Amino acid sequence: MNREQRRSAAKQAKKDGNSELDEKVALFGKLEDECLTCSLPFDKQDKNMVQSWKVVVREQEGKVNLYCPECWDKAINLLEGFRKHIEEKKKDDE
Ligand SMILES: [Zn+2]
């Protein structure tokens, strides 16, 4: 393996990791260590957690919000319900 190959291999390895999360964290310098909603502790060393938890960057506030999968699902369901509600309401108006 020459130098160039080693470099691109290292780059690829980094890409395969959770670089998106790393970037977000680097962007704001810190990541909460618990779920914003239920305060479930978050372990940055736990790969499963890092992959399943959701990170929402609020650039305007300079904040990184962290949600456990359970709370994230609830939020999605809530949003979905809200969206349906709005759509039904629109139908009624027509
Ligand atoms: Zn939670």
PDB file of the backbone (N, CA, C, O) and the ligand in Angstrom, with CONECT records:
HET     ZN  A 101       1
ATOM      1  N   MET A   1       0.849  -1.195   0.000  1.00  0.00           N
ATOM      2  CA  MET A   1       0.000   0.000   0.000  1.00  0.00           C
ATOM      3  C   MET A   1       0.888   1.250   0.000  1.00  0.00           C
ATOM      4  O   MET A   1       1.730   1.421   0.882  1.00  0.00           O
ATOM      5  N   ASN A   2       0.697   2.095  -0.971  1.00  0.00           N
ATOM      6  CA  ASN A   2       1.492   3.318  -0.960  1.00  0.00           C
ATOM      7  C   ASN A   2       0.801   4.396  -0.126  1.00  0.00           C
ATOM      8  O   ASN A   2      -0.294   4.198   0.402  1.00  0.00           O
ATOM      9  N   ARG A   3       1.456   5.508  -0.029  1.00  0.00           N
ATOM     10  CA  ARG A   3       0.966   6.592   0.819  1.00  0.00           C
ATOM     11  C   ARG A   3      -0.426   7.080   0.413  1.00  0.00           C
ATOM     12  O   ARG A   3      -1.302   7.332   1.241  1.00  0.00           O
ATOM     13  N   GLU A   4      -0.575   7.196  -0.889  1.00  0.00           N
ATOM     14  CA  GLU A   4      -1.847   7.721  -1.394  1.00  0.00           C
ATOM     15  C   GLU A   4      -2.994   6.765  -1.065  1.00  0.00           C
ATOM     16  O   GLU A   4      -4.086   7.185  -0.683  1.00  0.00           O
ATOM     17  N   GLN A   5      -2.718   5.475  -1.223  1.00  0.00           N
ATOM     18  CA  GLN A   5      -3.746   4.479  -0.943  1.00  0.00           C
ATOM     19  C   GLN A   5      -4.117   4.470   0.538  1.00  0.00           C
ATOM     20  O   GLN A   5      -5.281   4.351   0.921  1.00  0.00           O
ATOM     21  N   ARG A   6      -3.067   4.603   1.349  1.00  0.00           N
ATOM     22  CA  ARG A   6      -3.312   4.614   2.788  1.00  0.00           C
ATOM     23  C   ARG A   6      -4.198   5.806   3.162  1.00  0.00           C
ATOM     24  O   ARG A   6      -5.120   5.704   3.971  1.00  0.00           O
ATOM     25  N   ARG A   7      -3.879   6.914   2.546  1.00  0.00           N
ATOM     26  CA  ARG A   7      -4.638   8.132   2.830  1.00  0.00           C
ATOM     27  C   ARG A   7      -6.098   7.976   2.449  1.00  0.00           C
ATOM     28  O   ARG A   7      -6.989   8.359   3.208  1.00  0.00           O
ATOM     29  N   SER A   8      -6.344   7.410   1.270  1.00  0.00           N
ATOM     30  CA  SER A   8      -7.731   7.290   0.839  1.00  0.00           C
ATOM     31  C   SER A   8      -8.454   6.224   1.659  1.00  0.00           C
ATOM     32  O   SER A   8      -9.663   6.321   1.872  1.00  0.00           O
ATOM     33  N   ALA A   9      -7.727   5.214   2.119  1.00  0.00           N
ATOM     34  CA  ALA A   9      -8.340   4.196   2.967  1.00  0.00           C
ATOM     35  C   ALA A   9      -8.758   4.802   4.302  1.00  0.00           C
ATOM     36  O   ALA A   9      -9.830   4.501   4.827  1.00  0.00           O
ATOM     37  N   ALA A  10      -7.915   5.640   4.832  1.00  0.00           N
ATOM     38  CA  ALA A  10      -8.218   6.298   6.095  1.00  0.00           C
ATOM     39  C   ALA A  10      -9.418   7.215   5.924  1.00  0.00           C
ATOM     40  O   ALA A  10     -10.273   7.317   6.804  1.00  0.00           O
ATOM     41  N   LYS A  11      -9.465   7.869   4.794  1.00  0.00           N
ATOM     42  CA  LYS A  11     -10.568   8.763   4.490  1.00  0.00           C
ATOM     43  C   LYS A  11     -11.876   7.981   4.424  1.00  0.00           C
ATOM     44  O   LYS A  11     -12.906   8.407   4.948  1.00  0.00           O
ATOM     45  N   GLN A  12     -11.804   6.822   3.764  1.00  0.00           N
ATOM     46  CA  GLN A  12     -12.986   5.990   3.608  1.00  0.00           C
ATOM     47  C   GLN A  12     -13.465   5.492   4.973  1.00  0.00           C
ATOM     48  O   GLN A  12     -14.664   5.465   5.247  1.00  0.00           O
ATOM     49  N   ALA A  13     -12.528   5.105   5.814  1.00  0.00           N
ATOM     50  CA  ALA A  13     -12.870   4.611   7.136  1.00  0.00           C
ATOM     51  C   ALA A  13     -13.587   5.696   7.923  1.00  0.00           C
ATOM     52  O   ALA A  13     -14.541   5.430   8.653  1.00  0.00           O
ATOM     53  N   LYS A  14     -13.120   6.891   7.762  1.00  0.00           N
ATOM     54  CA  LYS A  14     -13.732   8.008   8.466  1.00  0.00           C
ATOM     55  C   LYS A  14     -15.153   8.231   7.953  1.00  0.00           C
ATOM     56  O   LYS A  14     -16.068   8.532   8.718  1.00  0.00           O
ATOM     57  N   LYS A  15     -15.313   8.076   6.642  1.00  0.00           N
ATOM     58  CA  LYS A  15     -16.612   8.260   6.021  1.00  0.00           C
ATOM     59  C   LYS A  15     -17.601   7.225   6.517  1.00  0.00           C
ATOM     60  O   LYS A  15     -18.781   7.517   6.707  1.00  0.00           O
ATOM     61  N   ASP A  16     -17.109   6.008   6.727  1.00  0.00           N
ATOM     62  CA  ASP A  16     -17.981   4.922   7.172  1.00  0.00           C
ATOM     63  C   ASP A  16     -18.426   5.108   8.613  1.00  0.00           C
ATOM     64  O   ASP A  16     -19.456   4.574   9.026  1.00  0.00           O
ATOM     65  N   GLY A  17     -17.664   5.852   9.361  1.00  0.00           N
ATOM     66  CA  GLY A  17     -18.035   6.119  10.744  1.00  0.00           C
ATOM     67  C   GLY A  17     -19.140   7.149  10.793  1.00  0.00           C
ATOM     68  O   GLY A  17     -19.695   7.536   9.764  1.00  0.00           O
ATOM     69  N   ASN A  18     -19.446   7.579  11.972  1.00  0.00           N
ATOM     70  CA  ASN A  18     -20.526   8.548  12.098  1.00  0.00           C
ATOM     71  C   ASN A  18     -19.967   9.965  11.968  1.00  0.00           C
ATOM     72  O   ASN A  18     -20.005  10.758  12.909  1.00  0.00           O
ATOM     73  N   SER A  19     -19.445  10.261  10.768  1.00  0.00           N
ATOM     74  CA  SER A  19     -18.773  11.543  10.598  1.00  0.00           C
ATOM     75  C   SER A  19     -19.768  12.694  10.608  1.00  0.00           C
ATOM     76  O   SER A  19     -19.430  13.826  10.954  1.00  0.00           O
ATOM     77  N   GLU A  20     -21.012  12.381  10.220  1.00  0.00           N
ATOM     78  CA  GLU A  20     -22.019  13.435  10.201  1.00  0.00           C
ATOM     79  C   GLU A  20     -22.238  13.952  11.622  1.00  0.00           C
ATOM     80  O   GLU A  20     -22.314  15.154  11.872  1.00  0.00           O
ATOM     81  N   LEU A  21     -22.335  12.992  12.535  1.00  0.00           N
ATOM     82  CA  LEU A  21     -22.520  13.371  13.932  1.00  0.00           C
ATOM     83  C   LEU A  21     -21.284  14.119  14.427  1.00  0.00           C
ATOM     84  O   LEU A  21     -21.389  15.146  15.097  1.00  0.00           O
ATOM     85  N   ASP A  22     -20.106  13.581  14.082  1.00  0.00           N
ATOM     86  CA  ASP A  22     -18.859  14.232  14.490  1.00  0.00           C
ATOM     87  C   ASP A  22     -18.818  15.679  14.021  1.00  0.00           C
ATOM     88  O   ASP A  22     -18.416  16.584  14.753  1.00  0.00           O
ATOM     89  N   GLU A  23     -19.247  15.868  12.772  1.00  0.00           N
ATOM     90  CA  GLU A  23     -19.225  17.213  12.215  1.00  0.00           C
ATOM     91  C   GLU A  23     -20.144  18.148  12.969  1.00  0.00           C
ATOM     92  O   GLU A  23     -19.789  19.285  13.277  1.00  0.00           O
ATOM     93  N   LYS A  24     -21.334  17.647  13.262  1.00  0.00           N
ATOM     94  CA  LYS A  24     -22.306  18.473  13.983  1.00  0.00           C
ATOM     95  C   LYS A  24     -21.786  18.837  15.358  1.00  0.00           C
ATOM     96  O   LYS A  24     -21.912  19.970  15.821  1.00  0.00           O
ATOM     97  N   VAL A  25     -21.196  17.834  15.997  1.00  0.00           N
ATOM     98  CA  VAL A  25     -20.681  18.076  17.335  1.00  0.00           C
ATOM     99  C   VAL A  25     -19.519  19.062  17.279  1.00  0.00           C
ATOM    100  O   VAL A  25     -19.403  19.964  18.109  1.00  0.00           O
ATOM    101  N   ALA A  26     -18.672  18.867  16.291  1.00  0.00           N
ATOM    102  CA  ALA A  26     -17.522  19.764  16.146  1.00  0.00           C
ATOM    103  C   ALA A  26     -17.989  21.186  15.887  1.00  0.00           C
ATOM    104  O   ALA A  26     -17.380  22.158  16.334  1.00  0.00           O
ATOM    105  N   LEU A  27     -19.076  21.273  15.161  1.00  0.00           N
ATOM    106  CA  LEU A  27     -19.627  22.567  14.791  1.00  0.00           C
ATOM    107  C   LEU A  27     -19.993  23.382  16.031  1.00  0.00           C
ATOM    108  O   LEU A  27     -19.770  24.591  16.083  1.00  0.00           O
ATOM    109  N   PHE A  28     -20.543  22.714  17.000  1.00  0.00           N
ATOM    110  CA  PHE A  28     -21.002  23.447  18.169  1.00  0.00           C
ATOM    111  C   PHE A  28     -20.208  23.130  19.434  1.00  0.00           C
ATOM    112  O   PHE A  28     -20.452  23.681  20.507  1.00  0.00           O
ATOM    113  N   GLY A  29     -19.250  22.222  19.265  1.00  0.00           N
ATOM    114  CA  GLY A  29     -18.345  21.963  20.374  1.00  0.00           C
ATOM    115  C   GLY A  29     -18.888  21.109  21.495  1.00  0.00           C
ATOM    116  O   GLY A  29     -18.130  20.645  22.347  1.00  0.00           O
ATOM    117  N   LYS A  30     -20.191  20.896  21.506  1.00  0.00           N
ATOM    118  CA  LYS A  30     -20.696  20.039  22.569  1.00  0.00           C
ATOM    119  C   LYS A  30     -21.964  19.317  22.161  1.00  0.00           C
ATOM    120  O   LYS A  30     -22.718  19.758  21.294  1.00  0.00           O
ATOM    121  N   LEU A  31     -22.163  18.204  22.816  1.00  0.00           N
ATOM    122  CA  LEU A  31     -23.340  17.408  22.562  1.00  0.00           C
ATOM    123  C   LEU A  31     -23.956  17.094  23.918  1.00  0.00           C
ATOM    124  O   LEU A  31     -23.256  16.738  24.865  1.00  0.00           O
ATOM    125  N   GLU A  32     -25.258  17.230  23.997  1.00  0.00           N
ATOM    126  CA  GLU A  32     -25.915  16.892  25.258  1.00  0.00           C
ATOM    127  C   GLU A  32     -25.640  15.432  25.588  1.00  0.00           C
ATOM    128  O   GLU A  32     -25.365  14.628  24.698  1.00  0.00           O
ATOM    129  N   ASP A  33     -25.716  15.095  26.863  1.00  0.00           N
ATOM    130  CA  ASP A  33     -25.457  13.703  27.214  1.00  0.00           C
ATOM    131  C   ASP A  33     -26.730  12.992  27.676  1.00  0.00           C
ATOM    132  O   ASP A  33     -26.684  11.944  28.319  1.00  0.00           O
ATOM    133  N   GLU A  34     -27.871  13.602  27.323  1.00  0.00           N
ATOM    134  CA  GLU A  34     -29.130  12.924  27.619  1.00  0.00           C
ATOM    135  C   GLU A  34     -30.194  13.353  26.624  1.00  0.00           C
ATOM    136  O   GLU A  34     -30.053  14.362  25.933  1.00  0.00           O
ATOM    137  N   CYS A  35     -31.268  12.562  26.564  1.00  0.00           N
ATOM    138  CA  CYS A  35     -32.370  12.888  25.671  1.00  0.00           C
ATOM    139  C   CYS A  35     -33.028  14.175  26.149  1.00  0.00           C
ATOM    140  O   CYS A  35     -33.306  14.353  27.335  1.00  0.00           O
ATOM    141  N   LEU A  36     -33.267  15.057  25.203  1.00  0.00           N
ATOM    142  CA  LEU A  36     -33.850  16.351  25.539  1.00  0.00           C
ATOM    143  C   LEU A  36     -35.238  16.195  26.164  1.00  0.00           C
ATOM    144  O   LEU A  36     -35.658  17.005  26.991  1.00  0.00           O
ATOM    145  N   THR A  37     -35.931  15.148  25.754  1.00  0.00           N
ATOM    146  CA  THR A  37     -37.313  14.981  26.190  1.00  0.00           C
ATOM    147  C   THR A  37     -37.468  14.155  27.462  1.00  0.00           C
ATOM    148  O   THR A  37     -38.178  14.561  28.382  1.00  0.00           O
ATOM    149  N   CYS A  38     -36.807  12.996  27.519  1.00  0.00           N
ATOM    150  CA  CYS A  38     -37.034  12.118  28.668  1.00  0.00           C
ATOM    151  C   CYS A  38     -35.805  11.995  29.566  1.00  0.00           C
ATOM    152  O   CYS A  38     -35.840  11.271  30.560  1.00  0.00           O
ATOM    153  N   SER A  39     -34.715  12.696  29.228  1.00  0.00           N
ATOM    154  CA  SER A  39     -33.491  12.701  30.040  1.00  0.00           C
ATOM    155  C   SER A  39     -32.802  11.345  30.142  1.00  0.00           C
ATOM    156  O   SER A  39     -32.008  11.115  31.054  1.00  0.00           O
ATOM    157  N   LEU A  40     -33.106  10.449  29.207  1.00  0.00           N
ATOM    158  CA  LEU A  40     -32.406   9.172  29.155  1.00  0.00           C
ATOM    159  C   LEU A  40     -30.933   9.445  28.847  1.00  0.00           C
ATOM    160  O   LEU A  40     -30.627  10.186  27.912  1.00  0.00           O
ATOM    161  N   PRO A  41     -30.022   8.859  29.620  1.00  0.00           N
ATOM    162  CA  PRO A  41     -28.592   9.148  29.385  1.00  0.00           C
ATOM    163  C   PRO A  41     -28.100   8.640  28.029  1.00  0.00           C
ATOM    164  O   PRO A  41     -28.461   7.551  27.584  1.00  0.00           O
ATOM    165  N   PHE A  42     -27.278   9.447  27.397  1.00  0.00           N
ATOM    166  CA  PHE A  42     -26.698   9.091  26.103  1.00  0.00           C
ATOM    167  C   PHE A  42     -25.218   8.791  26.273  1.00  0.00           C
ATOM    168  O   PHE A  42     -24.476   9.564  26.877  1.00  0.00           O
ATOM    169  N   ASP A  43     -24.802   7.647  25.725  1.00  0.00           N
ATOM    170  CA  ASP A  43     -23.406   7.248  25.827  1.00  0.00           C
ATOM    171  C   ASP A  43     -22.748   7.377  24.456  1.00  0.00           C
ATOM    172  O   ASP A  43     -23.032   6.603  23.543  1.00  0.00           O
ATOM    173  N   LYS A  44     -21.872   8.359  24.327  1.00  0.00           N
ATOM    174  CA  LYS A  44     -21.204   8.621  23.055  1.00  0.00           C
ATOM    175  C   LYS A  44     -20.331   7.457  22.600  1.00  0.00           C
ATOM    176  O   LYS A  44     -20.050   7.306  21.411  1.00  0.00           O
ATOM    177  N   GLN A  45     -19.907   6.639  23.557  1.00  0.00           N
ATOM    178  CA  GLN A  45     -19.036   5.505  23.222  1.00  0.00           C
ATOM    179  C   GLN A  45     -19.825   4.318  22.682  1.00  0.00           C
ATOM    180  O   GLN A  45     -19.247   3.390  22.116  1.00  0.00           O
ATOM    181  N   ASP A  46     -21.139   4.348  22.856  1.00  0.00           N
ATOM    182  CA  ASP A  46     -21.984   3.238  22.433  1.00  0.00           C
ATOM    183  C   ASP A  46     -22.407   3.435  20.979  1.00  0.00           C
ATOM    184  O   ASP A  46     -23.219   4.304  20.661  1.00  0.00           O
ATOM    185  N   LYS A  47     -21.832   2.601  20.102  1.00  0.00           N
ATOM    186  CA  LYS A  47     -22.080   2.750  18.667  1.00  0.00           C
ATOM    187  C   LYS A  47     -23.546   2.646  18.307  1.00  0.00           C
ATOM    188  O   LYS A  47     -24.038   3.390  17.459  1.00  0.00           O
ATOM    189  N   ASN A  48     -24.252   1.717  18.955  1.00  0.00           N
ATOM    190  CA  ASN A  48     -25.673   1.553  18.671  1.00  0.00           C
ATOM    191  C   ASN A  48     -26.445   2.822  18.999  1.00  0.00           C
ATOM    192  O   ASN A  48     -27.324   3.253  18.253  1.00  0.00           O
ATOM    193  N   MET A  49     -26.096   3.394  20.114  1.00  0.00           N
ATOM    194  CA  MET A  49     -26.764   4.628  20.531  1.00  0.00           C
ATOM    195  C   MET A  49     -26.470   5.751  19.553  1.00  0.00           C
ATOM    196  O   MET A  49     -27.371   6.474  19.127  1.00  0.00           O
ATOM    197  N   VAL A  50     -25.197   5.889  19.204  1.00  0.00           N
ATOM    198  CA  VAL A  50     -24.795   6.960  18.297  1.00  0.00           C
ATOM    199  C   VAL A  50     -25.555   6.844  16.975  1.00  0.00           C
ATOM    200  O   VAL A  50     -25.907   7.847  16.355  1.00  0.00           O
ATOM    201  N   GLN A  51     -25.800   5.591  16.554  1.00  0.00           N
ATOM    202  CA  GLN A  51     -26.479   5.399  15.276  1.00  0.00           C
ATOM    203  C   GLN A  51     -27.989   5.536  15.362  1.00  0.00           C
ATOM    204  O   GLN A  51     -28.629   5.932  14.388  1.00  0.00           O
ATOM    205  N   SER A  52     -28.562   5.218  16.504  1.00  0.00           N
ATOM    206  CA  SER A  52     -30.025   5.221  16.577  1.00  0.00           C
ATOM    207  C   SER A  52     -30.607   6.520  17.123  1.00  0.00           C
ATOM    208  O   SER A  52     -31.755   6.858  16.836  1.00  0.00           O
ATOM    209  N   TRP A  53     -29.828   7.237  17.897  1.00  0.00           N
ATOM    210  CA  TRP A  53     -30.345   8.496  18.436  1.00  0.00           C
ATOM    211  C   TRP A  53     -30.336   9.573  17.364  1.00  0.00           C
ATOM    212  O   TRP A  53     -29.557   9.516  16.413  1.00  0.00           O
ATOM    213  N   LYS A  54     -31.201  10.544  17.529  1.00  0.00           N
ATOM    214  CA  LYS A  54     -31.312  11.595  16.525  1.00  0.00           C
ATOM    215  C   LYS A  54     -30.720  12.898  17.038  1.00  0.00           C
ATOM    216  O   LYS A  54     -30.955  13.330  18.167  1.00  0.00           O
ATOM    217  N   VAL A  55     -29.956  13.489  16.167  1.00  0.00           N
ATOM    218  CA  VAL A  55     -29.351  14.773  16.501  1.00  0.00           C
ATOM    219  C   VAL A  55     -29.990  15.841  15.621  1.00  0.00           C
ATOM    220  O   VAL A  55     -29.979  15.733  14.395  1.00  0.00           O
ATOM    221  N   VAL A  56     -30.530  16.843  16.236  1.00  0.00           N
ATOM    222  CA  VAL A  56     -31.145  17.930  15.480  1.00  0.00           C
ATOM    223  C   VAL A  56     -30.368  19.213  15.763  1.00  0.00           C
ATOM    224  O   VAL A  56     -30.301  19.693  16.894  1.00  0.00           O
ATOM    225  N   VAL A  57     -29.791  19.743  14.703  1.00  0.00           N
ATOM    226  CA  VAL A  57     -28.990  20.949  14.872  1.00  0.00           C
ATOM    227  C   VAL A  57     -29.871  22.179  14.697  1.00  0.00           C
ATOM    228  O   VAL A  57     -30.533  22.354  13.674  1.00  0.00           O
ATOM    229  N   ARG A  58     -29.862  23.012  15.706  1.00  0.00           N
ATOM    230  CA  ARG A  58     -30.578  24.283  15.602  1.00  0.00           C
ATOM    231  C   ARG A  58     -29.522  25.371  15.422  1.00  0.00           C
ATOM    232  O   ARG A  58     -29.009  25.943  16.384  1.00  0.00           O
ATOM    233  N   GLU A  59     -29.223  25.628  14.161  1.00  0.00           N
ATOM    234  CA  GLU A  59     -28.103  26.533  13.885  1.00  0.00           C
ATOM    235  C   GLU A  59     -28.337  27.922  14.442  1.00  0.00           C
ATOM    236  O   GLU A  59     -27.419  28.564  14.953  1.00  0.00           O
ATOM    237  N   GLN A  60     -29.571  28.377  14.340  1.00  0.00           N
ATOM    238  CA  GLN A  60     -29.853  29.738  14.802  1.00  0.00           C
ATOM    239  C   GLN A  60     -29.626  29.889  16.297  1.00  0.00           C
ATOM    240  O   GLN A  60     -29.198  30.937  16.779  1.00  0.00           O
ATOM    241  N   GLU A  61     -29.928  28.803  17.025  1.00  0.00           N
ATOM    242  CA  GLU A  61     -29.740  28.868  18.479  1.00  0.00           C
ATOM    243  C   GLU A  61     -28.352  28.394  18.891  1.00  0.00           C
ATOM    244  O   GLU A  61     -27.954  28.522  20.049  1.00  0.00           O
ATOM    245  N   GLY A  62     -27.616  27.838  17.913  1.00  0.00           N
ATOM    246  CA  GLY A  62     -26.304  27.304  18.221  1.00  0.00           C
ATOM    247  C   GLY A  62     -26.377  26.118  19.156  1.00  0.00           C
ATOM    248  O   GLY A  62     -25.518  25.926  20.017  1.00  0.00           O
ATOM    249  N   LYS A  63     -27.420  25.326  18.971  1.00  0.00           N
ATOM    250  CA  LYS A  63     -27.661  24.212  19.881  1.00  0.00           C
ATOM    251  C   LYS A  63     -27.763  22.906  19.125  1.00  0.00           C
ATOM    252  O   LYS A  63     -28.170  22.870  17.964  1.00  0.00           O
ATOM    253  N   VAL A  64     -27.386  21.831  19.802  1.00  0.00           N
ATOM    254  CA  VAL A  64     -27.556  20.494  19.247  1.00  0.00           C
ATOM    255  C   VAL A  64     -28.524  19.744  20.150  1.00  0.00           C
ATOM    256  O   VAL A  64     -28.204  19.439  21.298  1.00  0.00           O
ATOM    257  N   ASN A  65     -29.687  19.455  19.634  1.00  0.00           N
ATOM    258  CA  ASN A  65     -30.679  18.729  20.423  1.00  0.00           C
ATOM    259  C   ASN A  65     -30.568  17.235  20.159  1.00  0.00           C
ATOM    260  O   ASN A  65     -30.354  16.789  19.032  1.00  0.00           O
ATOM    261  N   LEU A  66     -30.721  16.483  21.235  1.00  0.00           N
ATOM    262  CA  LEU A  66     -30.541  15.046  21.156  1.00  0.00           C
ATOM    263  C   LEU A  66     -31.827  14.342  21.579  1.00  0.00           C
ATOM    264  O   LEU A  66     -32.420  14.674  22.606  1.00  0.00           O
ATOM    265  N   TYR A  67     -32.252  13.365  20.777  1.00  0.00           N
ATOM    266  CA  TYR A  67     -33.469  12.620  21.095  1.00  0.00           C
ATOM    267  C   TYR A  67     -33.206  11.123  21.043  1.00  0.00           C
ATOM    268  O   TYR A  67     -32.566  10.635  20.112  1.00  0.00           O
ATOM    269  N   CYS A  68     -33.698  10.392  22.040  1.00  0.00           N
ATOM    270  CA  CYS A  68     -33.599   8.935  22.000  1.00  0.00           C
ATOM    271  C   CYS A  68     -34.608   8.435  20.955  1.00  0.00           C
ATOM    272  O   CYS A  68     -35.552   9.146  20.610  1.00  0.00           O
ATOM    273  N   PRO A  69     -34.402   7.202  20.452  1.00  0.00           N
ATOM    274  CA  PRO A  69     -35.280   6.708  19.377  1.00  0.00           C
ATOM    275  C   PRO A  69     -36.761   6.738  19.765  1.00  0.00           C
ATOM    276  O   PRO A  69     -37.623   7.020  18.932  1.00  0.00           O
ATOM    277  N   GLU A  70     -37.040   6.450  21.014  1.00  0.00           N
ATOM    278  CA  GLU A  70     -38.427   6.405  21.465  1.00  0.00           C
ATOM    279  C   GLU A  70     -39.083   7.785  21.361  1.00  0.00           C
ATOM    280  O   GLU A  70     -40.183   7.925  20.828  1.00  0.00           O
ATOM    281  N   CYS A  71     -38.401   8.777  21.870  1.00  0.00           N
ATOM    282  CA  CYS A  71     -38.955  10.130  21.824  1.00  0.00           C
ATOM    283  C   CYS A  71     -39.026  10.632  20.391  1.00  0.00           C
ATOM    284  O   CYS A  71     -39.939  11.375  20.028  1.00  0.00           O
ATOM    285  N   TRP A  72     -38.061  10.223  19.581  1.00  0.00           N
ATOM    286  CA  TRP A  72     -38.055  10.640  18.187  1.00  0.00           C
ATOM    287  C   TRP A  72     -39.283  10.072  17.487  1.00  0.00           C
ATOM    288  O   TRP A  72     -39.963  10.780  16.744  1.00  0.00           O
ATOM    289  N   ASP A  73     -39.574   8.764  17.729  1.00  0.00           N
ATOM    290  CA  ASP A  73     -40.748   8.128  17.136  1.00  0.00           C
ATOM    291  C   ASP A  73     -42.018   8.858  17.556  1.00  0.00           C
ATOM    292  O   ASP A  73     -42.913   9.108  16.749  1.00  0.00           O
ATOM    293  N   LYS A  74     -42.070   9.187  18.830  1.00  0.00           N
ATOM    294  CA  LYS A  74     -43.257   9.896  19.338  1.00  0.00           C
ATOM    295  C   LYS A  74     -43.402  11.226  18.616  1.00  0.00           C
ATOM    296  O   LYS A  74     -44.503  11.607  18.219  1.00  0.00           O
ATOM    297  N   ALA A  75     -42.301  11.922  18.449  1.00  0.00           N
ATOM    298  CA  ALA A  75     -42.335  13.229  17.788  1.00  0.00           C
ATOM    299  C   ALA A  75     -42.807  13.081  16.352  1.00  0.00           C
ATOM    300  O   ALA A  75     -43.593  13.892  15.863  1.00  0.00           O
ATOM    301  N   ILE A  76     -42.317  12.028  15.669  1.00  0.00           N
ATOM    302  CA  ILE A  76     -42.716  11.795  14.284  1.00  0.00           C
ATOM    303  C   ILE A  76     -44.213  11.493  14.209  1.00  0.00           C
ATOM    304  O   ILE A  76     -44.920  12.024  13.353  1.00  0.00           O
ATOM    305  N   ASN A  77     -44.681  10.639  15.108  1.00  0.00           N
ATOM    306  CA  ASN A  77     -46.099  10.305  15.134  1.00  0.00           C
ATOM    307  C   ASN A  77     -46.950  11.536  15.391  1.00  0.00           C
ATOM    308  O   ASN A  77     -48.005  11.729  14.787  1.00  0.00           O
ATOM    309  N   LEU A  78     -46.471  12.343  16.285  1.00  0.00           N
ATOM    310  CA  LEU A  78     -47.183  13.572  16.624  1.00  0.00           C
ATOM    311  C   LEU A  78     -47.291  14.476  15.394  1.00  0.00           C
ATOM    312  O   LEU A  78     -48.354  15.014  15.082  1.00  0.00           O
ATOM    313  N   LEU A  79     -46.172  14.621  14.717  1.00  0.00           N
ATOM    314  CA  LEU A  79     -46.119  15.453  13.518  1.00  0.00           C
ATOM    315  C   LEU A  79     -47.039  14.902  12.444  1.00  0.00           C
ATOM    316  O   LEU A  79     -47.757  15.637  11.766  1.00  0.00           O
ATOM    317  N   GLU A  80     -46.993  13.564  12.310  1.00  0.00           N
ATOM    318  CA  GLU A  80     -47.816  12.895  11.312  1.00  0.00           C
ATOM    319  C   GLU A  80     -49.296  13.112  11.625  1.00  0.00           C
ATOM    320  O   GLU A  80     -50.094  13.405  10.734  1.00  0.00           O
ATOM    321  N   GLY A  81     -49.646  12.964  12.891  1.00  0.00           N
ATOM    322  CA  GLY A  81     -51.019  13.182  13.318  1.00  0.00           C
ATOM    323  C   GLY A  81     -51.445  14.619  13.060  1.00  0.00           C
ATOM    324  O   GLY A  81     -52.567  14.886  12.631  1.00  0.00           O
ATOM    325  N   PHE A  82     -50.553  15.509  13.321  1.00  0.00           N
ATOM    326  CA  PHE A  82     -50.810  16.931  13.131  1.00  0.00           C
ATOM    327  C   PHE A  82     -51.046  17.238  11.649  1.00  0.00           C
ATOM    328  O   PHE A  82     -51.949  17.988  11.279  1.00  0.00           O
ATOM    329  N   ARG A  83     -50.194  16.626  10.814  1.00  0.00           N
ATOM    330  CA  ARG A  83     -50.286  16.835   9.378  1.00  0.00           C
ATOM    331  C   ARG A  83     -51.645  16.327   8.860  1.00  0.00           C
ATOM    332  O   ARG A  83     -52.307  16.993   8.063  1.00  0.00           O
ATOM    333  N   LYS A  84     -52.042  15.139   9.330  1.00  0.00           N
ATOM    334  CA  LYS A  84     -53.320  14.561   8.918  1.00  0.00           C
ATOM    335  C   LYS A  84     -54.460  15.459   9.343  1.00  0.00           C
ATOM    336  O   LYS A  84     -55.409  15.703   8.598  1.00  0.00           O
ATOM    337  N   HIS A  85     -54.336  15.939  10.557  1.00  0.00           N
ATOM    338  CA  HIS A  85     -55.360  16.813  11.111  1.00  0.00           C
ATOM    339  C   HIS A  85     -55.538  18.043  10.230  1.00  0.00           C
ATOM    340  O   HIS A  85     -56.658  18.456   9.930  1.00  0.00           O
ATOM    341  N   ILE A  86     -54.401  18.623   9.818  1.00  0.00           N
ATOM    342  CA  ILE A  86     -54.426  19.808   8.968  1.00  0.00           C
ATOM    343  C   ILE A  86     -55.067  19.484   7.619  1.00  0.00           C
ATOM    344  O   ILE A  86     -55.858  20.259   7.082  1.00  0.00           O
ATOM    345  N   GLU A  87     -54.701  18.311   7.086  1.00  0.00           N
ATOM    346  CA  GLU A  87     -55.244  17.917   5.777  1.00  0.00           C
ATOM    347  C   GLU A  87     -56.748  17.713   5.846  1.00  0.00           C
ATOM    348  O   GLU A  87     -57.487  18.111   4.946  1.00  0.00           O
ATOM    349  N   GLU A  88     -57.189  17.082   6.935  1.00  0.00           N
ATOM    350  CA  GLU A  88     -58.623  16.845   7.091  1.00  0.00           C
ATOM    351  C   GLU A  88     -59.381  18.150   7.242  1.00  0.00           C
ATOM    352  O   GLU A  88     -60.495  18.327   6.748  1.00  0.00           O
ATOM    353  N   LYS A  89     -58.730  19.041   7.941  1.00  0.00           N
ATOM    354  CA  LYS A  89     -59.349  20.343   8.155  1.00  0.00           C
ATOM    355  C   LYS A  89     -59.497  21.082   6.829  1.00  0.00           C
ATOM    356  O   LYS A  89     -60.500  21.749   6.576  1.00  0.00           O
ATOM    357  N   LYS A  90     -58.469  20.944   5.989  1.00  0.00           N
ATOM    358  CA  LYS A  90     -58.502  21.576   4.677  1.00  0.00           C
ATOM    359  C   LYS A  90     -59.661  21.051   3.867  1.00  0.00           C
ATOM    360  O   LYS A  90     -60.362  21.799   3.186  1.00  0.00           O
ATOM    361  N   LYS A  91     -59.852  19.716   3.958  1.00  0.00           N
ATOM    362  CA  LYS A  91     -60.943  19.079   3.210  1.00  0.00           C
ATOM    363  C   LYS A  91     -62.282  19.644   3.667  1.00  0.00           C
ATOM    364  O   LYS A  91     -63.167  19.916   2.856  1.00  0.00           O
ATOM    365  N   ASP A  92     -62.412  19.812   4.962  1.00  0.00           N
ATOM    366  CA  ASP A  92     -63.669  20.328   5.500  1.00  0.00           C
ATOM    367  C   ASP A  92     -63.963  21.726   4.990  1.00  0.00           C
ATOM    368  O   ASP A  92     -65.114  22.105   4.775  1.00  0.00           O
ATOM    369  N   ASP A  93     -62.885  22.483   4.803  1.00  0.00           N
ATOM    370  CA  ASP A  93     -63.050  23.870   4.373  1.00  0.00           C
ATOM    371  C   ASP A  93     -63.500  23.963   2.910  1.00  0.00           C
ATOM    372  O   ASP A  93     -64.132  24.936   2.500  1.00  0.00           O
ATOM    373  N   GLU A  94     -63.158  22.930   2.139  1.00  0.00           N
ATOM    374  CA  GLU A  94     -63.468  23.009   0.719  1.00  0.00           C
ATOM    375  C   GLU A  94     -64.973  22.804   0.442  1.00  0.00           C
ATOM    376  O   GLU A  94     -65.399  22.842  -0.713  1.00  0.00           O
TER     377      GLU A  94
HETATM  378 ZN    ZN A 101     -36.168  10.276  25.143  1.00  0.00          ZN2+
END
